[in-house]
Amino acid sequence: MRSTHFTAGQAIFWIARVTKTGEARYRIPGYVVTMTPKRVAILIQQRNGRGVLRHVTAKRLTPSHFAPLPLSTLGQAMADSQLHKVRRRRTAKVPS
């Protein structure tokens, strides 16, 4: 499956683990954020409720039956995600 089949906000399942026979072991629900020719950025939710951005290949994604997420809601979810809560480290000032 190629990334052109997906649109921003579309609900998907990410196949995180595959068995030796090629069967999907874990299917994690998420939403498509952006697409490039080789990778798709998806937003998934961890067990603790935080959103996480992952960059995966399109062959690891399958369309979901869930309703698509509006782009305005997707932007708010990205703002609340773990990646945007990284704080800058303060460097100690060296006395001169």
VOGU-3710 file (C-alpha; in Angstrom, 3 decimals, decimal comma):
1> mrsthftagq> 0,000/0,000/0,000  1,422/3,403/-0,888  1,225/6,602/1,088  -0,924/8,246/-1,622  -3,839/6,149/-0,382  -3,908/8,051/2,890  -5,078/11,564/3,672  -4,324/13,808/6,646  -6,695/13,034/9,510  -7,586/9,560/8,239
11> aifwiarvtk> -7,980/6,869/10,905  -5,539/3,964/10,500  -4,181/0,905/12,260  -0,405/0,710/12,635  0,953/-2,827/12,511  3,714/-2,455/15,088  4,852/-6,080/15,248  4,720/-8,828/12,648  5,178/-12,549/13,289  7,573/-14,703/11,269
21> tgearyripg> 4,670/-15,777/9,053  3,775/-12,146/8,308  0,665/-11,913/10,486  -0,073/-8,724/12,415  0,626/-9,235/16,111  -0,312/-5,746/17,354  -2,626/-3,270/15,622  -2,410/0,176/17,169  -5,082/2,751/16,240  -3,940/6,188/15,152
31> yvvtmtpkrv> -4,366/9,031/12,675  -2,355/10,176/9,661  -0,643/13,545/10,159  1,491/14,038/7,031  2,851/11,976/4,161  6,083/11,879/2,188  6,885/9,540/-0,710  8,569/7,028/1,627  7,162/7,689/5,105  3,876/8,523/6,776
41> ailiqqrngr> 3,771/10,496/10,021  1,090/9,112/12,335  -0,211/10,158/15,728  -0,871/7,287/18,129  -1,938/7,246/21,742  0,136/5,557/24,429  -1,371/3,660/27,354  -0,878/6,671/29,613  -2,988/8,810/27,241  -0,203/10,895/25,707
51> gvlrhvtakr> -0,040/11,292/21,964  3,157/10,226/20,195  4,281/11,017/16,669  5,754/8,097/14,703  7,203/7,982/11,181  6,440/4,626/9,546  6,324/3,098/6,084  2,962/2,906/4,363  3,098/-0,893/4,103  2,733/-1,073/7,917
61> ltpshfaplp> -0,591/0,839/7,831  -4,112/-0,359/7,151  -7,198/1,865/6,877  -9,498/1,887/9,877  -13,276/1,947/10,109  -13,166/4,816/12,622  -14,277/8,310/11,605  -11,559/10,654/10,313  -10,220/13,317/12,655  -10,766/16,935/11,529
71> lstlgqamad> -7,529/18,812/10,860  -8,280/21,364/13,587  -8,613/18,583/16,159  -5,498/16,890/14,788  -3,532/20,113/15,272  -4,715/20,365/18,878  -3,747/16,729/19,473  -0,285/17,477/18,101  0,034/20,438/20,459  -0,807/18,154/23,388
81> sqlhkvrrrr> 1,542/15,395/22,258  4,644/14,379/24,137  6,988/15,814/21,512  5,805/19,360/22,087  6,183/19,155/25,874  9,946/18,804/25,778  11,421/21,495/27,945  14,658/23,253/27,199  17,500/22,504/29,536  18,845/25,476/31,368
91> takvps> 22,566/25,705/31,309  24,372/26,761/34,441  26,004/30,131/34,175  29,718/30,018/34,685  30,975/32,813/36,917  33,573/34,955/35,200
//
